[in-house]
Amino acid sequence: MDFLYFIILGAVAGWLGGQIMRGKGFGIFGNIIVGIIGAVLGGWMFGLLGIAKGGIIGSLVTAVVGAVVFIYIVGLIRK
């Protein structure tokens, strides 16, 4: 069940990150990949800053922030 929760959270975070940065999503599989990478990146960044996250909302916020940063970095590299 945790794996399914992780996939759904990744998809939602990737979609929200795409909406914030580009105005559109990346498709279901793209959203999942961006969301998972964003969750890892966000968890690492929040850990460095000493910001604690808890519950589903905290996990979602962390993943979305990480996804936005990831999309921004990818956009810089693509240019």
WOTA-V570287 format. One record per residue. N is the residue number from 0. PHI is phi as a letter, one per 30 degrees, with the letter a starting at -180 (NA if undefined). Layout:
N_PHI / N_PHI
//
This chain:
0_NA / 1_d / 2_d / 3_d / 4_e / 5_d / 6_d / 7_d / 8_d / 9_d / 10_d / 11_d / 12_d / 13_d / 14_d / 15_d / 16_d / 17_d / 18_d / 19_d / 20_c / 21_b / 22_i / 23_a / 24_d / 25_c / 26_i / 27_d / 28_d / 29_d / 30_d / 31_d / 32_d / 33_d / 34_d / 35_d / 36_d / 37_d / 38_d / 39_d / 40_d / 41_d / 42_d / 43_d / 44_d / 45_d / 46_d / 47_d / 48_d / 49_i / 50_c / 51_d / 52_b / 53_a / 54_i / 55_d / 56_d / 57_d / 58_d / 59_d / 60_d / 61_d / 62_d / 63_d / 64_d / 65_d / 66_d / 67_d / 68_d / 69_d / 70_d / 71_d / 72_d / 73_d / 74_d / 75_d / 76_d / 77_d / 78_d
//
